[in-house]
Amino acid sequence: MKAAAGATAPSPSRPSTDDRLDRVFGALSDRTRRALLAKLGRTPAMITELAEPFDMSLPAVSKHLRVLERAGLVKRAVDGRVHRCSLDTRPLREVERWIAHYREFWEDTLDALEKFVAQSEKGDR
């Protein structure tokens, strides 16, 4: 069986590209986590600051942040009781490379569809 585009063999110390993509896409699949990333994209923030706009407990926000951390999207710095989070865009660059691999296919398919529709419209006249 052929490996997916960009797939790498897993090693004991580093998850495969597919595993890393699964974690990132899983983390991005939740709207709360996407909102947390959007806020961190503007500026690093403490967990209490990140929790303010949401109607959820601090432990619930922390749980979302742990999912983002496992995906490598968020880095947490701890200074005593203060946890400051920041966005790490490196995993998003890996997603971008994966998407770019398929972009040519999508564009070619859409171009073919556009030609088909145009020819069909000419035939209907």
N, C-alpha and C positions, 0 to 999 in steps of 0.2 A: 504494500500500500504506500502510495506517495505521500510525503509529508506536506502539510499546508504551507502556503507561502510564508517565508520568514521563520518557519518552525526550526527550532534547534533541539538537539538531543538533551534531555534533562541530565543534570549532574547532581550529586548529593548536596553540593553547596549552593547551586543556583537553579531555580525552577526553569522549565522550558519556556520558550517564547509563548507557546499556546497557553501554558499555565498562567503566565503573567498577563496575557491578554484577557483570559477568563476572569481574573481578579479585577482588572480595570473595568471591563464591561459590566461585571456584576456590581461593582461599586457605583458605577454611573447609572445603573438601572433604577435607582431610587431618587425621587425628586428632592427629598430632604438633603440627601448627600450632594446632589448637584447644586442645591442652593448654598450649602456650606462651602463647596469649592468656589462658587461664584464670589462669596464674601471673602474667602481667603485669597482669591485672585486680585482683590483690591488692596488688601493689607493683611499681614499676620494678625492673629487675634487670640485672646485667651478663650478658654472654653465657655466661660460665663458670658463673654461678649457674643460668641457664636450662637449660644442658646437663646439669647434675648428675643429674636423675632418668632421663635417657635413655641408652640403650646405643648412643651414636653419637659420632662425632668432632665437635670444635668446628667444623671446616669444614662438616660436614653440618648442624649446628644453624644456622650462619650462612646457609646456603643457604635453609633454611626461613624464617629471619627476613627475608631479602631478598624472598621471595615476599610475606610479610606487609607489608613496607615498600612494595612496589610497589602493593599493594592499599590503602595508606594506613592500615592498622590498627596499625602499629608505627612509632614515631619513635625514631631512634637519635641519641644525643648522644655525641660522641667527645671524650675528654680524654686526649691522649697515646695510650697503648696501651689505655686503658680505654674500652670501648664500653658505655654504659648505654642500655637499651631501655625504652620505656614504651608503654602502650596508648593509642591514639587512637580514640575511639568514634564520631567523625563519620561514617565510612563505614557503621557499623552503623545509624545513624539513617536514612541513605539507604535501606538495605535494609528497615528498619522501615516507611518510607513506601511502598515498593514492595509490601510484603506487605499493608499496611493497605488498599491499593487493591483487593486481591482478597478481603479478609476478608469483606466483605458477600456476595459471590458464594458463598464457601465456607459461610458460616453459613446463607444461604438454601437452598442445596443440601442441607445436612445436616438442616435443619428439614423440608424436603420429604421426605427419605428417612425421617425419624422418623415423619412422618404416614403415609407409605405402609406402613411396617412395622406401625404400630399398627392401621391399617385391615385389613391382611392377616391379622393375628392375630385380629381380631374376626371376620373371615370364616371362619377355620379352626375356630371354636368351634361 
